[in-house]
Amino acid sequence: MRTVAEPEAETSLPALLDQVQGGEEVTITRGGEAVARLVRVGRHETLEELRRPQRQAEIAAAMKGIRDRAKALKSEFDWEEIKLWRDEGRR
């Protein structure tokens, strides 16, 4: 795996992309700290497929936050009622 500093990455992005397309991974550093990694996307992967696990984790965390907040408020949380409010006026 190759490591390059941010200034080099800025000036040599096309060459770095060629290397990644050839199968090499490139780590980009800023101030000596690794901040990004360039890796080749699988042939059948789309950007949406790559983001899906992260998005699902964000949704799960948000849902947990909502449930925790409802418990803290000692509020009864009725998902069906929430869905009705959400869908009101959509029909």
BELNOR-V858354 format. One record per backbone hydrogen bond with DSSP energy under -0.5 kcal/mol. CO is the residue of the C=O (numbers start at 1). NH is the residue of the N-H. Records with the same first field share a line. If there is no record, write none. Layout:
CO=NH + NH
This chain:
2=27
4=29
5=9
6=10
7=11
8=12
12=16
13=17
14=18
15=19
16=20
17=21
18=22
19=24
20=23
25=2
26=38
27=4
28=35 + 36
29=6
30=33
33=30
36=28
37=39
38=26
42=45
46=50
47=51
48=52
49=53
51=55
52=56
53=57
54=58
55=59
56=60
57=61
58=62
59=63
60=64
61=65
62=66
63=67
64=68
65=69
66=70
67=71
68=72
69=73
70=75
71=74
75=77
76=78
77=79
78=82
79=83
80=84
81=85
82=86
83=87
84=88
85=88
87=90
